Amino acid sequence: MVRDVSSELQRSASIDRHLLLVADLLRGMVHDRHSVAKRLGVKPAMADRLIRAAVHSLPGVREHRDGRHRRISLHLASLAPQPTYPTAVAACFGASLWPLFQGSGYQAGIRDALADVIGRTRRRAVFKDIDRKFWFLRRGGEAGLFERAPLLDEAIEAVLHHRIIAIEYTRFDGSVERLRLSPLSIVVHDHQLYVIGQTEEGLHPYRFSRIVSVDVLEEAFHYPSRSEYDPERAFRDSFGVFLDRPVANVELRLHARWSTYARTHRWHDSQVVRVRRDHVEILLRVGLCPELEAWILGFGEQAEVIAPRELRERVAARQARAAATYARSRSHKVRAQP
């Protein structure tokens, strides 16, 4: 009976030594026979046997010699499957968004994530100078993100942990309003960041650069199911970031010179492009928002809204006011001449 207890204790001690060695390797430690012997309280001969067992049995354990010293270490990257070539290229495209987060800790985080993926691919050499081979050309970005990075950290934590936040938000007219909302998503639109928040009034996008303060409350909220909230479905009829505008069938007529551009460009998932002999027809089903009007006005005199009537009248009125502004400007210049 005494021999059985002693044998059981010896087996338990052996298991403990093996697990302790594995734990050290997982933490990134490098061991040789002397360090193993000291760490596990065994003789060098037993340390040699443990090292051989680790090299033989543990995936990712590599042996390397430095003169007479035999060392082992665990390469964690080898435990995960190597990324495929398309996966690595996709990571490069995703990492090209880093300029949007310039000045925050997420800038370095994006680059570190890319380096991890590239470092584990079989074709590392082809990804040299990768920061110039795949590039996201941004227009603008978040103003003063470096100073506002803590606010972004708070918003992201609230989204991840389903915590209600209280924010101070600057409206377009400059007034500051205090709001309480459930943050559902962080969205990138037109090179800007938005917090999509649920309030008693409904779903609304809040421009991050206008958020003055963020207080993460102790109160949690139930994150909705996909059938209750899906960003793709929520923005399906949006031409920009507005979510509360009436949706209508829009018909736009462009000058014939836009035919090639229209055939090869996608402004919205609902669009239908019809190239006629002397013009181009564009059909959309979208919300009637200021971004839609600005897009149409961007074509100048080479665009005409056919339907709906209310959009046609608003665009025509804005074009008339713009023409009046330029007319006044020209008259002022004429009077100012000596």
Summary of the structure (lengths in Angstrom):
residues: 338
radius of gyration: 31.2
end to end distance: 119.3
largest distance: 119.3
contacts: 890
relative contact order: 0.06
helix: 47%
strand: 25%
